[in-house]
């Protein structure tokens, strides 16, 4: 089994980062909002930064969840 290095910009890592953020954000429309086809690989570094911040949070407030979702929307195609 290969080790994941999420610091490497790739379509596979983009999918993993978005899927994990969708789980953490617990959004009702996660499949739609977190579809990797809707994001440019060029936005990976920004999305990875959001992911890194999100995984440090044990629990999110409603306003934090909305802020993360708003930020994600900025990076959609």
Backbone as CSV, one residue per row, in Angstrom:
resi,resn,N_x,N_y,N_z,CA_x,CA_y,CA_z,C_x,C_y,C_z
1,UNK,0.843,-1.188,0.000,0.000,0.000,0.000,0.883,1.243,0.000
2,UNK,0.630,2.144,-0.940,1.475,3.328,-1.016,1.030,4.368,0.005
3,UNK,1.988,5.129,0.444,1.730,6.179,1.419,1.230,7.423,0.688
4,UNK,0.247,8.083,1.271,-0.282,9.291,0.657,0.537,10.504,1.067
5,UNK,0.858,11.314,0.098,1.511,12.591,0.360,0.601,13.656,-0.230
6,UNK,-0.235,14.233,0.613,-1.204,15.203,0.130,-0.576,16.529,-0.256
7,UNK,0.736,16.684,-0.020,1.420,17.897,-0.451,1.671,17.905,-1.952
8,UNK,1.516,16.745,-2.587,1.719,16.632,-4.029,0.408,16.967,-4.741
9,UNK,0.482,17.931,-5.643,-0.687,18.357,-6.405,-1.023,17.302,-7.458
10,UNK,-2.180,16.640,-7.286,-2.617,15.645,-8.263,-4.140,15.541,-8.210
11,UNK,-4.711,14.997,-9.267,-6.161,14.796,-9.311,-6.599,13.852,-8.192
12,UNK,-5.809,12.817,-7.947,-6.127,11.853,-6.895,-6.159,12.544,-5.522
13,UNK,-5.168,13.365,-5.244,-5.115,14.062,-3.966,-6.231,15.105,-3.840
14,UNK,-6.565,15.745,-4.952,-7.670,16.690,-4.956,-8.960,15.983,-4.547
15,UNK,-9.183,14.804,-5.105,-10.363,14.012,-4.770,-10.377,13.644,-3.287
16,UNK,-9.244,13.220,-2.770,-9.151,12.832,-1.355,-9.423,14.024,-0.448
17,UNK,-8.786,15.149,-0.738,-8.949,16.350,0.082,-10.415,16.790,0.088
18,UNK,-11.045,16.826,-1.083,-12.442,17.254,-1.157,-13.373,16.273,-0.443
19,UNK,-13.129,14.988,-0.619,-13.965,13.969,0.030,-13.865,14.088,1.554
20,UNK,-12.657,14.260,2.059,-12.461,14.373,3.505,-13.069,15.668,4.049
21,UNK,-12.963,16.755,3.285,-13.580,18.003,3.729,-15.094,17.856,3.759
22,UNK,-15.663,17.164,2.782,-17.106,16.940,2.761,-17.577,16.183,3.988
23,UNK,-16.794,15.175,4.405,-17.139,14.422,5.613,-17.091,15.324,6.844
24,UNK,-16.036,16.103,6.945,-15.840,16.946,8.124,-16.897,18.056,8.192
25,UNK,-17.254,18.612,7.034,-18.234,19.691,6.997,-19.663,19.186,7.178
26,UNK,-19.888,17.918,6.921,-21.202,17.287,7.072,-22.293,18.066,6.343
27,UNK,-22.013,18.409,5.105,-22.996,19.149,4.326,-23.943,18.183,3.627
28,UNK,-25.208,18.595,3.508,-26.240,17.744,2.924,-25.969,17.462,1.447
29,UNK,-25.449,18.432,0.734,-25.196,18.278,-0.701,-23.711,18.056,-0.975
30,UNK,-23.061,17.278,-0.140,-21.607,17.078,-0.245,-21.197,16.533,-1.616
31,UNK,-21.974,15.596,-2.170,-21.612,15.026,-3.477,-21.571,16.091,-4.561
32,UNK,-22.490,17.024,-4.484,-22.533,18.094,-5.470,-21.444,19.134,-5.207
33,UNK,-21.359,19.597,-3.975,-20.398,20.635,-3.623,-18.952,20.153,-3.697
34,UNK,-18.721,18.895,-3.379,-17.360,18.384,-3.276,-16.934,17.546,-4.492
35,UNK,-17.622,17.691,-5.603,-17.279,16.952,-6.813,-15.950,17.473,-7.372
36,UNK,-14.924,16.621,-7.423,-13.609,17.075,-7.894,-13.616,17.623,-9.324
37,UNK,-14.585,17.196,-10.134,-14.665,17.697,-11.504,-15.004,19.186,-11.548
38,UNK,-15.529,19.705,-10.446,-15.923,21.112,-10.383,-14.803,22.031,-9.914
39,UNK,-13.624,21.469,-9.665,-12.494,22.251,-9.155,-11.297,22.118,-10.086
40,UNK,-10.583,23.218,-10.250,-9.372,23.202,-11.059,-8.206,22.716,-10.206
41,UNK,-7.344,21.935,-10.809,-6.154,21.462,-10.105,-5.265,22.641,-9.693
42,UNK,-5.347,23.735,-10.425,-4.563,24.920,-10.086,-4.946,25.482,-8.712
43,UNK,-6.137,25.165,-8.230,-6.593,25.631,-6.910,-6.190,24.681,-5.791
44,UNK,-5.439,23.653,-6.125,-5.123,22.624,-5.130,-4.456,23.185,-3.883
45,UNK,-3.485,24.069,-4.052,-2.761,24.589,-2.887,-3.700,25.312,-1.917
46,UNK,-4.624,26.102,-2.458,-5.589,26.800,-1.606,-6.537,25.809,-0.936
47,UNK,-6.996,24.820,-1.701,-7.895,23.805,-1.137,-7.187,22.962,-0.082
48,UNK,-5.926,22.669,-0.314,-5.144,21.898,0.660,-4.965,22.711,1.943
49,UNK,-4.777,24.013,1.827,-4.668,24.872,3.012,-5.972,24.858,3.805
50,UNK,-7.096,24.911,3.105,-8.398,24.818,3.777,-8.541,23.465,4.479
51,UNK,-8.146,22.422,3.780,-8.193,21.066,4.346,-7.338,20.983,5.611
52,UNK,-6.115,21.511,5.537,-5.207,21.474,6.695,-5.819,22.190,7.900
53,UNK,-6.450,23.325,7.652,-7.102,24.062,8.734,-8.299,23.275,9.279
54,UNK,-9.057,22.704,8.377,-10.263,21.963,8.770,-9.940,20.756,9.643
55,UNK,-8.883,20.031,9.313,-8.560,18.825,10.093,-8.025,19.157,11.485
56,UNK,-7.614,20.405,11.699,-7.160,20.782,13.042,-8.334,21.100,13.960
57,UNK,-9.486,21.319,13.383,-10.678,21.663,14.151,-11.361,20.380,14.637
58,UNK,-11.622,20.316,15.936,-12.328,19.160,16.461,-13.809,19.238,16.116
59,UNK,-14.369,20.435,16.266,-15.780,20.649,15.972,-15.934,22.040,15.381
60,UNK,-16.832,22.156,14.419,-17.057,23.436,13.760,-18.369,24.060,14.223
61,UNK,-18.365,25.366,14.366,-19.614,26.076,14.615,-20.349,26.196,13.281
62,UNK,-21.606,26.569,13.341,-22.383,26.758,12.119,-21.745,27.839,11.255
63,UNK,-21.317,28.930,11.872,-20.716,30.012,11.086,-19.381,29.593,10.465
64,UNK,-18.602,28.772,11.165,-17.346,28.263,10.586,-17.637,27.353,9.396
65,UNK,-18.654,26.515,9.523,-19.033,25.629,8.419,-19.425,26.453,7.207
66,UNK,-20.241,27.488,7.414,-20.646,28.358,6.301,-19.444,29.066,5.687
67,UNK,-18.512,29.485,6.509,-17.311,30.167,6.004,-16.473,29.219,5.137
68,UNK,-16.316,27.973,5.568,-15.576,26.993,4.767,-16.281,26.748,3.436
69,UNK,-17.599,26.596,3.477,-18.351,26.343,2.246,-18.253,27.539,1.302
70,UNK,-18.356,28.746,1.844,-18.207,29.944,1.007,-16.832,29.989,0.354
71,UNK,-15.813,29.632,1.106,-14.452,29.623,0.567,-14.307,28.559,-0.525
72,UNK,-14.902,27.410,-0.309,-14.864,26.351,-1.324,-15.518,26.821,-2.616
73,UNK,-16.618,27.514,-2.497,-17.333,27.992,-3.683,-16.473,28.921,-4.527
74,UNK,-15.584,29.656,-3.893,-14.691,30.573,-4.621,-13.738,29.827,-5.546
75,UNK,-13.490,28.562,-5.252,-12.514,27.786,-6.011,-13.145,26.852,-7.037
76,UNK,-14.452,26.891,-7.137,-15.127,26.035,-8.131,-14.946,26.632,-9.529
77,UNK,-14.996,25.776,-10.520,-14.856,26.217,-11.918,-16.017,27.103,-12.319
